[in-house]
Amino acid sequence: MANDQLNKAAGLIRESKYTTAFTGAGISVESGIPPFRGKEGLWSKYDPIVLDIDYFHRNPEKSWSVIMEIFYDFFGKAKPNRAHEVLAEMEKKGLLKSVITQNIDNLHQEAGSQVVHEFHGNSQKLVCTECKSVYRVGELNMKELPVRCPKCGGLIKPDFIFFGEPIPQDAYFHAIEAAEKSEVMLVIGTTAEIMPAGQIPVMAKSNGAVIIEVNKEPSNLTRHITDIFLQGKASVVMDELLKEVIRV
């Protein structure tokens, strides 16, 4: 990572009146959460059909057994890393307006970020498919599967997006609004290839935003819309970037 690129990125963030962050699986890898896709991804070990909404309703017990293993037994132990913490610190210092995330792990909130637009929902919330009651993980008995609503007996599902479900309207609207207002967008730990979330950095760029990309390897974004590419682990790069932003 070249110092001149880091310095340039820091200067742009200092000058920006509206900076946002767009994050993906790569920011949480250092917290022990593997990505879904790729050689080491979860879909190399599990059949993604368990997160198809129709399959879930037809086979709730089978789906729930895998969901418990992935998202609660395993992911539940994950903690925010330095990259999550830096974004929370930037927000507190008035350097960052919001985080738009494709992740469902709740780590941005656990790190202290207040304004988080969750494009794909949140695994730490549960919703009844019948009466629409919403619960936090820990409020319900999750030892007997499938999980049932204590109010109506309806099937409970994690409040994140399954295959075949639409993007939450509020998150979609706020993400687009943030993209349109952004003067600088930090794109961290994502190749932005999953649609419609991948439209967000493109939309920001088309509205005049400078795109600062933080990834371990170059992506399609690097070749097409990125203005400054900071290569490396998200935790290391973001820590160095914040130090440079507040140095003067």
C-alpha positions as a printed NumPy array, in Angstrom:
array([[  0.   ,   0.   ,   0.   ],
       [  1.649,   3.199,  -1.214],
       [  1.885,   6.036,   1.286],
       [  0.951,   8.603,  -1.344],
       [ -2.327,   6.779,  -2.015],
       [ -3.034,   6.558,   1.722],
       [ -2.275,  10.256,   2.152],
       [ -4.464,  11.166,  -0.8  ],
       [ -7.354,   9.071,   0.558],
       [ -6.987,  10.646,   4.003],
       [ -7.045,  14.13 ,   2.518],
       [-10.213,  13.412,   0.558],
       [-11.948,  12.085,   3.67 ],
       [-10.904,  15.158,   5.679],
       [-12.333,  17.456,   2.998],
       [-15.513,  15.469,   2.356],
       [-18.793,  16.706,   3.791],
       [-20.533,  13.374,   3.178],
       [-18.557,  10.139,   3.426],
       [-20.167,   6.706,   3.517],
       [-18.863,   3.143,   3.731],
       [-20.077,   0.156,   1.709],
       [-18.961,  -3.135,   3.243],
       [-19.056,  -6.814,   2.362],
       [-17.908, -10.218,   3.557],
       [-14.204,  -9.298,   3.417],
       [-14.459,  -6.923,   6.376],
       [-15.699,  -9.761,   8.611],
       [-13.28 , -12.488,   7.486],
       [-10.793, -11.332,  10.119],
       [-13.516, -11.827,  12.734],
       [-13.669, -15.493,  11.781],
       [-16.668, -15.318,   9.459],
       [-15.966, -16.943,   6.086],
       [-17.512, -15.553,   2.89 ],
       [-20.376, -17.442,   1.286],
       [-18.761, -17.746,  -2.12 ],
       [-15.329, -18.835,  -3.325],
       [-13.005, -21.727,  -2.619],
       [-13.233, -21.389,   1.178],
       [-16.809, -20.11 ,   1.145],
       [-19.711, -21.588,   3.069],
       [-21.399, -22.799,  -0.107],
       [-18.457, -25.127,  -0.698],
       [-19.51 , -26.921,   2.513],
       [-23.285, -26.41 ,   2.646],
       [-26.057, -26.582,   0.074],
       [-27.424, -23.038,  -0.473],
       [-30.904, -24.509,  -0.968],
       [-31.351, -24.309,   2.828],
       [-31.635, -20.527,   2.437],
       [-34.177, -20.655,  -0.38 ],
       [-37.415, -19.222,   1.008],
       [-39.655, -21.856,  -0.62 ],
       [-37.439, -24.699,   0.579],
       [-37.432, -23.161,   4.078],
       [-41.233, -23.224,   4.232],
       [-41.392, -26.796,   2.87 ],
       [-38.54 , -28.132,   5.057],
       [-38.261, -25.819,   8.074],
       [-36.581, -28.349,  10.351],
       [-33.852, -29.213,   7.815],
       [-33.238, -25.534,   7.055],
       [-33.178, -24.556,  10.713],
       [-30.641, -27.248,  11.64 ],
       [-28.143, -25.838,   9.117],
       [-29.038, -22.228,   9.966],
       [-28.309, -22.932,  13.65 ],
       [-24.962, -24.501,  12.819],
       [-23.793, -21.682,  10.538],
       [-25.27 , -18.502,  11.965],
       [-25.661, -19.145,  15.682],
       [-23.326, -21.925,  16.843],
       [-20.432, -20.669,  14.674],
       [-21.036, -17.006,  13.744],
       [-22.366, -16.242,  17.219],
       [-18.827, -16.299,  18.602],
       [-17.533, -13.643,  16.166],
       [-16.442, -10.246,  17.486],
       [-15.839,  -6.955,  15.658],
       [-12.303,  -6.403,  14.36 ],
       [-10.319,  -3.19 ,  13.988],
       [-11.927,  -2.333,  10.636],
       [-15.396,  -2.349,  12.219],
       [-14.087,  -0.284,  15.141],
       [-12.485,   2.312,  12.85 ],
       [-15.764,   2.904,  11.018],
       [-17.529,   3.395,  14.362],
       [-14.815,   5.847,  15.445],
       [-15.087,   7.743,  12.154],
       [-18.823,   8.137,  12.704],
       [-18.273,   9.459,  16.251],
       [-15.728,  11.967,  14.934],
       [-18.172,  13.197,  12.279],
       [-16.07 ,  11.758,   9.445],
       [-18.622,   9.152,   8.335],
       [-22.357,   9.542,   7.789],
       [-23.391,   5.891,   7.51 ],
       [-22.425,   2.313,   6.774],
       [-24.213,   0.405,   4.024],
       [-23.511,  -3.272,   4.553],
       [-24.258,  -6.487,   2.72 ],
       [-23.335,  -8.403,   5.89 ],
       [-25.889,  -9.865,   8.287],
       [-23.515, -10.428,  11.229],
       [-24.385,  -7.335,  13.335],
       [-20.662,  -6.614,  13.857],
       [-20.909,  -2.964,  12.778],
       [-23.471,  -2.321,  15.513],
       [-21.45 ,  -4.284,  18.064],
       [-18.438,  -2.102,  17.222],
       [-20.501,   1.009,  17.939],
       [-21.765,   2.189,  14.546],
       [-25.132,   3.908,  14.926],
       [-26.285,   4.457,  11.33 ],
       [-26.145,   1.092,   9.549],
       [-28.245,   0.306,   6.484],
       [-28.456,  -3.487,   6.305],
       [-29.028,  -4.453,   2.692],
       [-29.566,  -8.122,   3.491],
       [-31.038,  -7.937,   7.002],
       [-29.629,  -9.05 ,  10.355],
       [-29.083, -12.543,  11.762],
       [-29.517, -11.293,  15.337],
       [-33.205, -10.579,  14.735],
       [-35.912, -13.183,  14.254],
       [-39.325, -12.647,  12.656],
       [-42.541, -14.673,  12.727],
       [-43.676, -15.588,   9.225],
       [-47.312, -15.478,  10.394],
       [-47.914, -12.598,  12.834],
       [-44.717, -10.684,  11.894],
       [-43.594, -10.292,  15.519],
       [-39.887,  -9.48 ,  15.774],
       [-37.569, -10.929,  18.44 ],
       [-33.899, -10.686,  19.321],
       [-31.811, -13.847,  19.358],
       [-31.827, -15.019,  22.965],
       [-35.471, -14.127,  23.537],
       [-36.743, -17.407,  22.069],
       [-36.11 , -21.07 ,  22.754],
       [-33.912, -22.146,  19.861],
       [-33.206, -25.649,  21.133],
       [-36.33 , -27.138,  19.589],
       [-36.353, -26.879,  15.809],
       [-37.949, -25.397,  13.833],
       [-38.246, -22.312,  16.047],
       [-41.864, -21.322,  16.685],
       [-43.471, -18.012,  17.664],
       [-44.586, -17.97 ,  21.327],
       [-47.469, -15.629,  20.416],
       [-49.102, -17.478,  17.52 ],
       [-47.155, -20.692,  16.961],
       [-46.074, -19.546,  13.51 ],
       [-42.756, -20.475,  11.914],
       [-39.888, -18.187,  12.936],
       [-37.187, -17.255,  10.417],
       [-33.995, -15.24 ,  10.828],
       [-34.608, -11.644,   9.734],
       [-32.145, -11.735,   6.87 ],
       [-32.829, -12.111,   3.174],
       [-33.274, -15.626,   1.838],
       [-33.001, -16.482,  -1.844],
       [-36.312, -15.492,  -3.399],
       [-37.007, -12.61 ,  -0.998],
       [-36.888,  -8.873,  -1.817],
       [-34.406,  -6.411,  -0.327],
       [-35.856,  -4.576,   2.734],
       [-37.424,  -1.383,   1.392],
       [-36.118,   0.911,   4.14 ],
       [-32.533,  -0.298,   3.739],
       [-32.755,  -0.034,  -0.046],
       [-34.125,   3.516,   0.08 ],
       [-31.572,   4.742,   2.643],
       [-28.684,   3.088,   0.784],
       [-29.647,   4.79 ,  -2.474],
       [-30.097,   8.12 ,  -0.689],
       [-26.636,   7.794,   0.901],
       [-25.057,   6.828,  -2.423],
       [-26.549,   9.853,  -4.136],
       [-25.281,  12.221,  -1.404],
       [-21.795,  10.737,  -1.038],
       [-18.755,  12.828,  -1.848],
       [-16.513,   9.914,  -0.819],
       [-17.481,   6.252,  -0.581],
       [-15.23 ,   3.747,   1.156],
       [-15.767,   0.314,  -0.386],
       [-14.378,  -2.276,   2.03 ],
       [-14.099,  -6.04 ,   1.685],
       [-16.37 ,  -6.539,  -1.304],
       [-16.174,  -6.969,  -5.07 ],
       [-19.745,  -5.616,  -5.315],
       [-20.742,  -8.324,  -7.774],
       [-23.95 ,  -9.385,  -5.981],
       [-26.949,  -7.449,  -7.237],
       [-28.767,  -5.267,  -6.479],
       [-26.319,  -4.273,  -3.699],
       [-23.505,  -3.967,  -6.255],
       [-25.293,  -1.006,  -7.825],
       [-24.614,   1.168,  -4.767],
       [-20.931,   2.06 ,  -5.426],
       [-21.702,   2.534,  -9.138],
       [-24.537,   4.876,  -8.223],
       [-22.265,   6.832,  -5.877],
       [-19.634,   7.148,  -8.603],
       [-22.192,   8.305, -11.185],
       [-23.291,  11.017,  -8.731],
       [-19.744,  12.33 ,  -8.417],
       [-18.381,  10.415,  -5.417],
       [-14.722,   9.476,  -5.117],
       [-14.44 ,   5.713,  -4.62 ],
       [-11.775,   4.529,  -2.167],
       [-11.531,   0.739,  -2.323],
       [ -9.993,  -1.392,   0.441],
       [ -9.516,  -5.015,  -0.615],
       [ -6.865,  -7.725,  -0.355],
       [ -6.894,  -8.192,  -4.134],
       [ -7.965,  -6.005,  -7.083],
       [-11.579,  -6.475,  -8.199],
       [-13.831,  -5.453, -11.066],
       [-14.395,  -2.238,  -9.129],
       [-10.647,  -1.519,  -9.217],
       [-10.684,  -1.646, -12.995],
       [-13.877,   0.288, -13.578],
       [-14.852,   2.798, -10.881],
       [-12.219,   2.899,  -8.113],
       [-10.252,   6.145,  -7.771],
       [ -7.902,   5.029,  -4.992],
       [ -7.11 ,   1.367,  -4.316],
       [ -5.677,   0.564,  -0.871],
       [ -4.559,  -3.06 ,  -0.936],
       [ -4.344,  -5.121,   2.232],
       [ -6.281,  -6.498,   5.174],
       [ -9.222,  -4.289,   6.072],
       [ -8.211,  -4.038,   9.75 ],
       [ -4.666,  -2.893,   8.929],
       [ -5.59 ,  -0.511,   6.116],
       [ -8.463,   1.127,   7.985],
       [ -6.361,   1.613,  11.124],
       [ -3.609,   3.3  ,   9.114],
       [ -6.124,   5.379,   7.19 ],
       [ -7.786,   6.722,  10.339],
       [ -4.398,   7.616,  11.863],
       [ -3.554,   9.571,   8.707],
       [ -6.959,  11.315,   8.606],
       [ -6.658,  12.621,  12.182],
       [ -2.882,  13.22 ,  12.081],
       [ -3.208,  16.919,  11.226]])
